[in-house]
Amino acid sequence: DKAISTAGVVDFLVESFVGFQDSILGKENRKYLPLTATVFFYYLALNLFGLIPGVPAATTSVWTTLPVALMIFIVFNYYGIKEHGVVNYLKHFAGPVWWMAWLMFPLEIFGAFLRILTLNLRLYWNISADHQVLGAFTELVPLFVPVVFYILGTFVCFMQAFIPTILTMIYIMLATQHEEGEERH
């Protein structure tokens, strides 16, 4: 009869996270692990702290979520430029059909910048709504019902750390992937 150790739980979480990232970015891209793991565990910790009664979730402030969204935006574009070079990276925004580049390029650039807003506001609004619902039900029925909502709140905290992490992985993958027939530098 073994007791579950803290180190065992941490080991399980880290191995699970590495395996998940490998399934999206591949084992050859573990160099991105420090970034993606930091995003996940940072958001998870901030979200979970918000479940403590009287402690607001730090992710309900755009002053917390916006810097992380900006950092993710800068980093995935940096990785794309590093992988392809500036000119070739910018060519990806022009789309696959050269005669549509005049339309595709501004739309793709706008879409890339829109990621800052969506990474920021998605987390902000979802955690804000979750914690308002949790607070309302905790005040209405202070004994048994809050346990159910704390379990759901914990799930929401996990998912709201998981989603920006998956998006970070996808943005890195899109920025660094090579087209068929394109030679790697």
C-alpha positions as CSV (number, residue, x, y, z in Angstrom):
1,D,0.0,0.0,0.0
2,K,2.0,3.0,-1.3
3,A,1.1,6.5,-0.4
4,I,1.0,8.9,-3.4
5,S,4.0,11.2,-3.0
6,T,4.1,14.8,-4.2
7,A,7.1,14.0,-6.3
8,G,5.1,11.2,-8.0
9,V,2.2,13.5,-8.8
10,V,4.6,16.2,-10.2
11,D,6.4,13.5,-12.2
12,F,3.1,12.2,-13.6
13,L,2.0,15.8,-14.5
14,V,5.2,16.6,-16.2
15,E,5.4,13.3,-18.1
16,S,1.8,13.8,-19.2
17,F,2.4,17.3,-20.4
18,V,5.6,16.3,-22.3
19,G,3.7,13.5,-24.0
20,F,0.8,15.8,-24.9
21,Q,3.1,18.4,-26.4
22,D,4.9,15.6,-28.3
23,S,1.6,14.6,-29.8
24,I,1.1,18.1,-31.2
25,L,4.6,19.4,-32.0
26,G,6.6,16.1,-32.2
27,K,9.5,15.0,-30.0
28,E,11.9,16.9,-32.2
29,N,10.3,20.2,-31.0
30,R,10.8,19.7,-27.2
31,K,12.8,22.9,-27.4
32,Y,9.5,24.7,-27.0
33,L,8.6,22.8,-23.8
34,P,9.9,25.5,-21.4
35,L,7.5,28.0,-23.0
36,T,4.4,25.8,-23.3
37,A,4.9,24.3,-19.8
38,T,5.4,27.8,-18.3
39,V,2.2,29.0,-19.9
40,F,0.2,26.0,-18.7
41,F,1.4,25.8,-15.1
42,Y,1.4,29.6,-14.7
43,Y,-2.2,29.9,-15.8
44,L,-3.2,26.8,-13.8
45,A,-1.7,28.1,-10.6
46,L,-3.2,31.6,-11.0
47,N,-6.6,30.1,-11.8
48,L,-6.6,27.7,-8.9
49,F,-5.6,30.4,-6.4
50,G,-8.8,32.2,-7.5
51,L,-10.8,29.3,-6.0
52,I,-9.7,30.2,-2.5
53,P,-12.6,32.1,-1.0
54,G,-11.9,35.9,-0.9
55,V,-8.9,35.6,-3.3
56,P,-9.7,37.0,-6.8
57,A,-8.2,35.0,-9.7
58,A,-5.3,36.9,-11.1
59,T,-6.4,35.9,-14.6
60,T,-9.5,38.1,-14.2
61,S,-7.3,41.0,-14.8
62,V,-6.1,42.0,-18.3
63,W,-2.9,43.2,-16.7
64,T,-2.1,39.6,-16.1
65,T,-3.4,38.0,-19.3
66,L,-2.3,40.7,-21.8
67,P,1.5,40.5,-21.0
68,V,1.4,36.7,-21.5
69,A,-0.6,37.0,-24.7
70,L,1.9,39.6,-26.0
71,M,4.8,37.3,-25.0
72,I,3.2,34.3,-26.8
73,F,2.7,36.5,-29.9
74,I,6.3,37.7,-29.9
75,V,7.7,34.3,-29.3
76,F,5.8,32.3,-31.9
77,N,6.7,35.0,-34.5
78,Y,10.3,35.0,-33.4
79,Y,10.4,31.2,-33.8
80,G,8.8,31.5,-37.3
81,I,11.3,34.1,-38.4
82,K,14.2,32.1,-36.9
83,E,13.0,28.9,-38.8
84,H,12.3,30.6,-42.1
85,G,14.0,33.9,-42.2
86,V,12.1,37.2,-42.4
87,V,11.2,37.2,-46.1
88,N,10.1,33.5,-46.2
89,Y,8.2,33.9,-43.0
90,L,6.3,36.9,-44.4
91,K,5.6,34.9,-47.6
92,H,3.5,32.5,-45.5
93,F,1.1,35.3,-44.9
94,A,0.5,35.8,-48.6
95,G,-1.2,32.5,-49.0
96,P,-0.7,29.7,-51.5
97,V,-2.0,31.5,-54.6
98,W,0.2,34.4,-55.7
99,W,-2.5,36.4,-57.4
100,M,-4.5,36.5,-54.2
101,A,-1.6,37.8,-52.1
102,W,-2.9,41.4,-52.2
103,L,-6.0,40.2,-50.2
104,M,-4.5,37.4,-48.2
105,F,-1.5,39.2,-46.8
106,P,-3.4,42.0,-44.9
107,L,-6.0,39.5,-43.7
108,E,-3.4,37.0,-42.4
109,I,-1.5,39.8,-40.7
110,F,-4.7,41.1,-39.1
111,G,-5.5,37.5,-38.0
112,A,-2.1,37.1,-36.4
113,F,-2.4,40.3,-34.4
114,L,-5.9,39.3,-33.4
115,R,-4.4,36.3,-31.6
116,I,-3.2,38.7,-28.9
117,L,-6.7,39.9,-28.3
118,T,-8.2,36.4,-28.3
119,L,-5.6,34.8,-26.1
120,N,-6.1,37.7,-23.6
121,L,-9.9,38.0,-23.5
122,R,-10.8,34.3,-23.8
123,L,-9.1,33.6,-20.5
124,Y,-10.2,36.8,-18.8
125,W,-13.9,36.4,-19.6
126,N,-14.1,32.6,-19.0
127,I,-12.4,32.8,-15.6
128,S,-14.3,35.9,-14.6
129,A,-17.6,34.2,-15.4
130,D,-16.6,30.9,-13.7
131,H,-15.7,32.7,-10.5
132,Q,-18.8,34.8,-10.5
133,V,-21.0,31.7,-10.8
134,L,-18.9,29.9,-8.1
135,G,-19.2,32.9,-5.8
136,A,-23.0,33.2,-6.3
137,F,-23.7,29.5,-5.5
138,T,-21.3,29.5,-2.6
139,E,-23.3,32.4,-1.0
140,L,-26.7,30.9,-1.8
141,V,-26.1,27.4,-0.4
142,P,-23.0,27.4,1.8
143,L,-22.7,23.7,2.7
144,F,-22.9,20.9,0.1
145,V,-23.5,22.6,-3.2
146,P,-20.3,24.6,-3.2
147,V,-18.3,21.3,-3.3
148,V,-19.8,20.4,-6.6
149,F,-19.1,23.9,-7.9
150,Y,-15.5,23.8,-6.6
151,I,-15.0,20.6,-8.5
152,L,-16.5,22.2,-11.7
153,G,-14.4,25.3,-11.0
154,T,-11.2,23.2,-10.7
155,F,-12.1,21.6,-14.1
156,V,-12.6,25.1,-15.6
157,C,-9.3,26.3,-14.1
158,F,-7.6,23.4,-15.8
159,M,-9.3,23.9,-19.1
160,Q,-8.6,27.6,-19.1
161,A,-4.9,26.9,-18.6
162,F,-5.0,24.1,-21.2
163,I,-6.6,26.1,-24.0
164,P,-4.1,28.9,-24.2
165,T,-1.3,26.3,-24.0
166,I,-2.8,24.3,-26.9
167,L,-3.1,27.6,-28.9
168,T,0.5,28.4,-28.1
169,M,1.6,25.0,-29.5
170,I,-0.6,25.4,-32.6
171,Y,0.7,29.0,-33.2
172,I,4.3,27.7,-32.9
173,M,3.5,24.8,-35.2
174,L,1.9,27.1,-37.8
175,A,4.8,29.6,-37.6
176,T,7.6,27.0,-37.9
177,Q,6.1,24.4,-40.3
178,H,7.5,23.9,-43.7
179,E,5.4,23.6,-46.9
180,E,5.8,20.4,-48.9
181,G,8.9,20.6,-51.1
182,E,10.2,23.6,-49.1
183,E,13.8,23.2,-48.0
184,R,14.7,23.6,-44.3
185,H,17.4,26.1,-43.4
